[in-house]
Amino acid sequence: MSIRFHTPSALVLLAGLSLVSLSLAPVAMAAETPEAPCETDLCRSVRQSWSSVKHDTTDAAQWTKKETVKGWDATKNGATKAAKWTGKTSKKGWNATKNGTEKAAHDTANWTKKTAHDIAQ
């Protein structure tokens, strides 16, 4: 199988790629060797900034977790209190309805009895 180049620029491109790959080979080998840590002011500043960001991120995550737990506890307690209040109010309402119904039935019976007595006379 043979490769044919229809234009001279394709040949130049291929040759350029070969030269680039050859020139990168020493760089790739050099990258494998361990380097001493950078000790310039800029490097130290970057390391300190990164440590600060990492520390602040950890603090923010812990704060968020605490606030979430507080919020959940408040929601849970609020729901429990609301349920108890609803239960008490429902019971009061039911008792009032029951007492009102009994009183209305009693009053109706008395009225019916009195009316029947009046009609009978």
SELO-574227 format. One record per residue: x, y, z of N, C-alpha, C in turn; residue in three letters. Coordinates in steps of 0.2 Angstrom, whole numbers, plus 2048, in hexadecimal, padded with zeros to 3 digits. Example, Ala and Ser with C-alpha at 12.3 -4.5 7.8 and 13.67 -1.06 7.14 Angstrom:
8427E482783E7EA8278427F0827ala
8407F58238447FB824840800827ser
//
This chain:
8047FA800800800800804806800met
80380B7FC8078117FB8038177FDser
80681C7FF8038228018058277FBile
80082A7F880182F7F37FF8367F6arg
80383B7F58018427F77FF8457F0phe
7F98487F07F784C7EB7FA8537EAhis
7FC8567F07FE85D7F080585D7F4thr
8098617F280F8627F680E8647FDpro
8098687FE80886A80580786480Aser
80485F80880385980C80985680Eala
80E85680981485380B818857810leu
81785E80F81B86381481786281Bval
81186181B80D86082181085A825leu
81085482181384E82481A84F827leu
81E85282382585382582585782Bala
82185C82C82086183281E85D838gly
81985883781785483C81C85083Fleu
82084D83A82684983D82B84D841ser
82C85383F83185784282F859849leu
82885A84A82585C850825856855val
82485085282484A85782B849859ser
83084A85583784985783984E85Cleu
83785485B839859860835859866ser
83085586782C85486D82F84E871leu
83284A86E834844871839846877ala
83E84A87784284B87D83D84F883pro
839853881834856886830851889val
82E84C88682A84788982E84388Eala
83484188C83983E89083B842897met
83B84889583D84D89B83884D8A0ala
83184D89D82C84E8A282B8488A7ala
82E8428A582E83C8A983283D8AFglu
8378418AF83C8428B48398468BAthr
83A8448C08378488C683A84F8C6pro
8368548C783985B8C883885D8CFglu
83D8618D183C8648D88378698D8ala
83386A8DE82E86E8DE8308768DDpro
82C8798DA82D8808D882D8848DEcys
8328888DF83388C8E68338948E4glu
8318968DF83089D8DE82A8A08E2thr
82A8A68E28258AA8E681E8A88E3asp
81E8A88DC8188A78D88158A08DAleu
81A89B8DA8188948DC8158938E3cys
8198978E88178968EE81089A8EFarg
80F89F8EC8098A38EC80389F8E9ser
80489B8E47FF8978E17FE8918E6val
80388E8E98028898ED7FD88B8F3arg
7FF8918F67FB8948FC7F48958FAgln
7F38988F47EC8998F17E88938F1ser
7EC88E8EE7E88878ED7E78848F4trp
7EB8858F97EA8828FF7E4886902ser
7E488C9017DE8909047D888F901ser
7D888E8FA7D288C8F77CF8858F9val
7D48808FA7D287A8FC7CF87A903lys
7D287E9077D087E90E7C988290Fhis
7C888790B7C288B90B7BC886908asp
7BE8829037B987E9007B7878905thr
7BC8769097BA87190E7B6874913thr
7B787A9157B387E91A7AC87F918asp
7AC8819117A588390E7A187C90Eala
7A487790C7A187090C79E86E913ala
7A286F9187A086D91F79B872921gln
79B87992079687D92278F87C91Etrp
79087A91878A878914786872917thr
78B86D91978886791C784868923lys
78886D92778586E92D77E87292Clys
77E87792877887B926772876924glu
77487191F76F86D91D76C869922thr
77086692776E86292D769867931val
76B86D932767872936760873933lys
76187492C75B87592875686F928gly
75986992875586392875286292Etrp
75686393475386293B74D86793Casp
74E86E93974987393A743871936ala
74486E93073E86C92C73A866930thr
73E86293273B85C93573885E93Clys
73B862940737865946731869944asn
73286D93F72C87193D72686D93Bgly
72886893772386393471F85F93Aala
72485D93F72185A94571C85E949thr
71F86494A71A86994E71486B94Alys
71486C94370F86D93F70A867940ala
70C86193F70885B94070485B947ala
70885C94C70585C953700861953lys
7018689516FC86D9516F686B94Dtrp
6F78689476F28669436ED861946thr
6F185C94A6ED85794D6E985A953gly
6EC85F9576E886295C6E286695Alys
6E486A9556DE86E9526D986A94Fthr
6DB86494C6D68609496D185D94Eser
6D585B9546D18589596CC85D95Clys
6CF86395D6CA8699606C486A95Blys
6C686A9556C086B9506BB865950gly
6BE85F9506BA8599516B5859957trp
6B885B95D6B585B9636AF861962asn
6B18679606AC86C95F6A686A95Aala
6A88669556A386495069E85F954thr
6A285A95769E85595B699858960lys
69C85D964698860969692864966asn
69486896168F86C95E68A86795Bgly
68B86295868685D95568285A95Bthr
68585896068185696667C85B969glu
67F86196967B86796C675868967lys
67786896067286A95B66C86495Cala
66F85E95C66A85895D665859963ala
66985B96866585B96F66086196Ehis
66286796B65D86C96A65886B965asp
65986796065486595B64F86095Fthr
65285C96364D85796664985B96Bala
64B86096F647864973642868970asn
64486B96A64086F96663A86A963trp
63C86596163786095E63285E963thr
63585C96963185A96F62C860971lys
62E86697162A86C97362586D96Elys
62786D96862286E96261D869962thr
61F86396361A85D96361585E969ala
61886096F61386197560F867973his
61186D97060D87296F60887196Aasp
60986C96560486A9605FF866963ile
6028629675FD85D96B5F886196Fala
5F98669715F486A9755F086E971gln
//
